[in-house]
Structures are given as C-alpha cells and as structure tokens.
C-alpha cells in the first residue's frame, strides 16, 4: 500500500513528520484538508443538482 501524497511534491505524511517543522506539517495538512473538502462538496453538488443549498 503506497502512502497518499499531501502536496504537489508528492510527499506523504510520514515524510513530513520526519523532515518538516510543525508549521510546515500544519500548513500542508490544512491545505490538503481544504482541497479535499472542496472536492467532496463539488462531488456532492454534482450528484444532487436540484439542491441549491451549500453545506456549512
């Protein structure tokens, strides 16, 4: 099982924990999480075109 990359450089979480600072880890996880949430919201809206409400 290969690790999932968290950034454009393809770094997995393990590598960030091994080489990154706490600030780098937090910022990378934050950016990854926001990107993942946005993708899930788009997928949900595409599956439910009748829904005009945005999840909060």
Backbone bond lengths (Angstrom), bond angles and torsions (degrees), N, CA, C in turn:
res aa  C-N    CA-C-N  psi(-1)  N-CA   C-N-CA  omega(-1)  CA-C   N-CA-C  phi
1 X - - - 1.462 - - 1.524 108.97 -
2 X 1.306 117.30 121.61 1.459 120.21 -179.29 1.521 110.43 -88.97
3 X 1.342 116.44 146.88 1.472 119.84 179.69 1.527 110.67 -69.42
4 X 1.300 115.65 152.13 1.467 121.70 178.97 1.526 109.52 -86.87
5 X 1.324 117.57 129.66 1.463 119.93 179.66 1.530 111.22 -70.12
6 X 1.322 114.90 145.15 1.461 120.45 -179.60 1.519 112.89 -107.54
7 X 1.323 117.58 -8.58 1.458 118.73 -178.19 1.521 110.14 -145.64
8 X 1.314 116.43 177.86 1.471 121.78 -177.47 1.525 111.37 -64.43
9 X 1.334 117.32 -24.94 1.453 121.08 178.58 1.519 113.23 -78.73
10 X 1.338 116.90 -5.42 1.451 121.45 177.74 1.514 114.80 81.30
11 X 1.332 117.15 14.45 1.461 119.94 -178.22 1.525 111.76 -73.30
12 X 1.334 116.89 131.58 1.469 119.89 172.90 1.533 109.35 -83.00
13 X 1.308 116.31 165.45 1.459 121.71 -178.97 1.529 111.65 -56.20
14 X 1.334 117.30 -40.58 1.458 120.76 -179.54 1.528 111.25 -55.86
15 X 1.333 116.87 -44.17 1.467 120.62 -179.63 1.520 110.40 -64.70
16 X 1.326 117.19 -41.60 1.460 119.48 178.82 1.520 111.39 -63.00
17 X 1.335 117.47 -41.41 1.460 120.50 176.95 1.524 111.44 -63.20
18 X 1.317 116.96 -33.87 1.461 121.10 -177.38 1.525 112.91 -78.24
19 X 1.336 116.85 -32.86 1.466 119.59 -171.14 1.526 114.98 -121.22
20 X 1.318 117.97 -17.84 1.462 120.33 -173.77 1.512 113.54 -93.66
21 X 1.317 114.84 161.42 1.459 120.75 172.87 1.526 108.79 -81.36
22 X 1.310 116.94 166.65 1.466 120.40 176.97 1.522 110.73 -57.94
23 X 1.321 117.55 -39.63 1.465 121.27 -179.59 1.527 110.85 -65.26
24 X 1.336 117.39 -41.92 1.466 120.66 178.66 1.526 110.94 -64.73
25 X 1.316 116.26 -41.62 1.463 120.49 179.44 1.518 110.10 -63.17
26 X 1.334 116.70 -47.24 1.466 120.19 -178.52 1.518 111.62 -63.37
27 X 1.326 117.84 -43.34 1.468 120.65 -178.71 1.530 110.93 -67.33
28 X 1.326 117.12 -39.71 1.459 120.57 179.13 1.521 110.66 -66.12
29 X 1.324 117.57 -44.30 1.462 120.56 178.18 1.524 111.38 -64.73
30 X 1.320 116.91 -39.44 1.467 121.21 178.73 1.523 110.53 -61.79
31 X 1.329 116.68 -48.03 1.463 120.80 -179.28 1.527 110.59 -63.61
32 X 1.332 117.30 -42.86 1.459 121.31 179.05 1.527 110.91 -62.70
33 X 1.322 116.78 -43.29 1.456 121.09 -178.85 1.528 111.10 -65.00
34 X 1.325 117.65 -44.64 1.464 120.68 178.60 1.532 111.10 -62.00
35 X 1.333 116.83 -40.99 1.466 121.04 178.50 1.535 110.51 -65.21
36 X 1.315 116.57 -41.89 1.462 121.20 179.90 1.525 111.04 -65.64
37 X 1.318 117.87 -43.62 1.464 121.96 178.86 1.526 110.25 -62.45
38 X 1.331 116.85 -44.16 1.468 120.17 179.63 1.527 110.80 -61.11
39 X 1.321 117.08 -41.13 1.461 120.32 177.95 1.513 112.39 -64.07
40 X 1.328 116.48 -40.74 1.463 120.29 178.27 1.525 111.24 -66.69
41 X 1.327 117.15 -39.44 1.467 120.06 178.21 1.519 110.83 -64.12
42 X 1.332 117.32 -41.45 1.466 120.54 178.45 1.519 110.92 -63.88
43 X 1.308 116.78 -42.21 1.463 120.65 179.66 1.523 110.45 -63.96
44 X 1.307 117.09 -40.87 1.465 121.39 179.65 1.523 110.24 -64.75
45 X 1.329 117.16 -44.05 1.462 120.36 -179.77 1.521 111.09 -67.15
46 X 1.327 117.50 -33.73 1.459 120.43 178.42 1.521 111.09 -68.15
47 X 1.322 117.02 -32.68 1.462 121.46 179.50 1.521 111.90 -77.95
48 X 1.333 116.80 -22.35 1.466 121.30 -177.78 1.524 109.39 -126.07
49 X 1.328 118.37 70.06 1.465 120.30 -176.12 1.528 113.74 -64.77
50 X 1.311 117.56 -19.57 1.457 120.15 179.52 1.520 111.57 -75.59
51 X 1.333 117.97 -17.44 1.450 122.21 -178.20 1.526 109.69 -85.12
52 X 1.325 116.58 124.69 1.467 120.52 177.38 1.518 111.22 -106.17
53 X 1.331 117.88 -5.35 1.463 121.66 179.05 1.513 109.67 -78.26
54 X 1.327 115.26 143.99 1.456 120.50 173.37 1.517 107.59 -101.30
55 X 1.317 115.35 138.77 1.460 120.22 176.52 1.526 108.31 -68.72
56 X 1.329 116.05 143.51 1.463 118.50 178.35 1.490 111.60 -110.55
